């Protein structure tokens, strides 16, 4: 992801350790191509920070 003059995917500092943390991620099925890519990136980032307790769930999109 980026803005006009700044790549938001590049971090200037190392991630803090997530080894002792628990995370849950809920992702809507709406626009699955995009949401699955976002989920994959989040999981990779958390794993690289040492997270071993991670749960994710795809949730049906709600319509109004």
N, C-alpha and C positions, 0 to 999 in steps of 0.2 A: 504494500500500500504506500502511496506517496502523495505529497502535495506538489505544487508547482516547483518549489525549490528545496524540498526536504523529503528524503526517503524515510518514512516512518518505520520501516522494517529493520533499519540499522540502529542498533543500540550503542550509545556512547560509553556505557558503563556495564560491567558484568551484572547478571541477574543475581538477586539474593538467593540463598539456598531455600529450596522448597521441600527439603528432605523430611521435615517434621510437620508438614502441612497437609491438609486434605482439601481436595477441590471437587466440585461438582459442576458440570457444564450441561446446560439444556439448550438444544438447538432446534429451531423450528424447521419443519420440512419445506417451508415456503422457499422457493428458489433454491432448490437442493444443491445445484452446482456450486453456488456461492457459499451457502451455509456449511456444506461438507468441507470445502477448502478452508474456511475460517476455523472449523473444528479441528481439522488436521494440523493447522498452524499452531493453534492454542495447545494442543496435546504435545506436539513436538517441543514447544517452548517450555512447558511445564516439566516434561521429562528431562530436558537438557539442564533444568535447574534442580534436578534431583527428586522430583515428586514421584513417589511410588504408589500413592493412594489417590487414584483419579477415577471418577465415574462420569460417564456421559450418557445422554439419552436424546434421541431424536423425538421431537414432539410434533404431532400434526398441527398444521397451520390453522389458526382460528379465523373464521370468516364472520363478518358483521352482518 
